[in-house]
Amino acid sequence: MEDSGFIGDPRRIRVLAGVAEALVALADAGYERIVVTNQSGVARGLFGEPDVVNVNRALADELAVRGATLDAFYYCTHLDSCTCRKPLPGMIHAAVAERDVDLARSVVFGDRGSDIALAHAVGIPGILVNELPNYDGPEPLYRARTFADGVRFFLEHVVAR
């Protein structure tokens, strides 16, 4: 979705063009679509954990209208000093354990250095979805203009190997 800062209000959700179709392509290829997200707005007192749940539900509903689904949401509400806050791998480890995810067949798509660092931390490909020239995080496997571009690359070049 569009990055609009700390988001505790479902009315601020803006799904980017092509995202629903890319999620469908991942589902058709047999991949679970799991969201892992830092939500420190809770620890900062900007909104509560129920707001995070409501935003996640609204995002899933908006995608469903477009024919796409998400399989799970994992979120960290902390500021620091926990094993779940990206780029630490706690949320990925939880998803692997709870959902029987095959980590060797997984990928992280993200728009920040912490997302790519998370991919590196668990030894899977990281695809950066960000056109900004001043990215200063770890090197991703691929720099995608859009999520759909990143999914296309992953399915054509990584899965096809």
C-alpha positions in Angstrom: 0.0 0.0 0.0 1.0 3.6 -0.3 3.4 4.7 2.5 1.6 7.4 4.4 3.5 7.2 7.6 2.1 5.7 10.8 -1.3 4.4 9.8 -3.9 3.6 12.5 -6.9 4.6 10.4 -8.3 2.2 7.7 -9.6 5.2 5.7 -5.9 6.1 4.9 -5.3 2.8 3.0 -4.4 3.3 -0.6 -3.6 0.0 -2.5 -1.2 0.7 -5.3 -1.9 -0.2 -8.9 -1.1 -3.7 -9.8 -0.7 -5.1 -6.3 -3.9 -7.2 -6.3 -3.0 -8.8 -9.6 0.6 -9.5 -8.4 -0.8 -11.1 -5.3 -3.0 -13.3 -7.4 0.0 -14.3 -9.5 1.8 -15.4 -6.3 -1.2 -17.3 -5.1 -1.5 -19.0 -8.5 2.1 -20.1 -8.2 1.4 -21.7 -4.8 2.8 -19.0 -2.6 1.3 -17.8 0.7 1.1 -14.0 0.9 2.1 -13.0 4.4 2.5 -9.4 5.6 5.2 -8.7 8.2 5.2 -5.1 9.4 6.6 -2.9 12.1 3.8 -0.9 13.8 5.7 1.2 16.3 2.8 3.7 16.2 1.4 1.6 19.0 4.4 2.0 21.3 4.5 5.7 20.4 0.9 6.1 21.6 -0.3 7.2 18.2 -2.9 4.5 18.0 -3.7 1.2 19.7 -3.2 -2.5 18.7 -7.0 -2.8 17.8 -6.3 -0.1 15.2 -3.6 -2.2 13.6 -5.9 -5.1 13.4 -8.6 -2.9 11.8 -6.1 -1.5 9.2 -5.0 -5.1 8.4 -8.6 -6.2 8.1 -9.5 -3.2 5.8 -6.5 -3.9 3.6 -7.5 -7.5 3.3 -11.1 -6.5 2.4 -9.9 -3.9 -0.1 -7.7 -6.6 -1.8 -10.5 -9.1 -1.7 -12.7 -6.7 -3.7 -10.0 -6.8 -6.3 -9.8 -10.6 -6.3 -6.7 -11.0 -4.1 -6.1 -12.5 -0.7 -3.5 -12.3 2.1 -2.9 -15.4 4.2 -1.6 -13.8 7.4 -0.4 -10.7 9.1 2.4 -10.5 11.6 3.2 -7.2 13.2 5.5 -5.8 15.8 4.2 -3.0 18.0 7.6 -2.3 19.7 10.1 0.5 19.3 13.3 -1.5 20.0 14.8 -4.3 22.0 12.7 -7.2 20.7 13.3 -10.1 18.4 10.3 -9.4 16.3 11.0 -5.9 15.0 12.4 -5.9 11.5 15.1 -6.3 10.5 15.3 -9.0 13.2 13.7 -12.3 12.1 11.2 -12.9 14.9 8.1 -12.4 12.7 9.5 -14.6 10.0 10.4 -17.4 12.5 6.8 -17.2 13.9 5.3 -17.5 10.4 7.5 -20.5 9.5 6.6 -22.2 12.8 2.9 -21.4 12.8 2.1 -21.7 9.1 4.6 -24.4 8.0 6.2 -22.0 5.5 9.0 -23.4 3.4 11.6 -20.7 4.0 13.8 -22.1 1.2 11.1 -21.2 -1.3 10.3 -17.8 0.2 11.1 -14.1 -0.7 10.8 -10.8 1.1 9.3 -7.9 -0.9 9.9 -4.5 0.8 10.4 -0.8 0.3 13.0 -0.2 3.0 16.5 -1.3 4.1 15.0 -3.1 7.1 13.0 -5.3 4.8 16.0 -6.3 2.7 18.1 -6.8 5.9 15.3 -9.1 7.2 15.6 -11.2 4.0 19.4 -11.4 4.5 18.9 -12.3 8.2 16.9 -15.4 7.2 18.9 -16.2 4.1 16.2 -15.6 1.4 16.0 -13.3 -1.5 15.0 -9.7 -0.9 13.4 -7.7 -3.6 13.3 -3.9 -3.1 10.2 -2.2 -4.3 11.4 1.4 -4.3 12.5 3.7 -7.1 14.1 6.2 -4.8 17.8 6.8 -5.8 19.0 7.3 -2.2 18.4 3.8 -0.9 21.1 3.1 1.6 20.2 -0.4 2.8 21.7 -3.8 2.1 21.8 -4.8 -1.6 18.7 -6.5 -2.7 18.5 -9.4 -5.2 16.5 -7.1 -7.5 15.3 -3.4 -7.5 11.7 -3.3 -8.7 9.9 -0.2 -9.9 6.6 -1.7 -8.6 5.4 -4.7 -6.6 4.1 -6.2 -9.8 7.5 -5.8 -11.4 9.2 -7.5 -8.4 6.7 -10.4 -8.5 7.3 -10.8 -12.2 11.0 -10.9 -11.7 10.7 -13.4 -8.8 8.4 -15.8 -10.7 10.4 -15.6 -14.0 14.0 -15.6 -12.7 14.1 -17.0 -9.2 11.3 -19.6 -9.1 12.1 -20.7 -12.7 15.6 -21.8 -11.7 
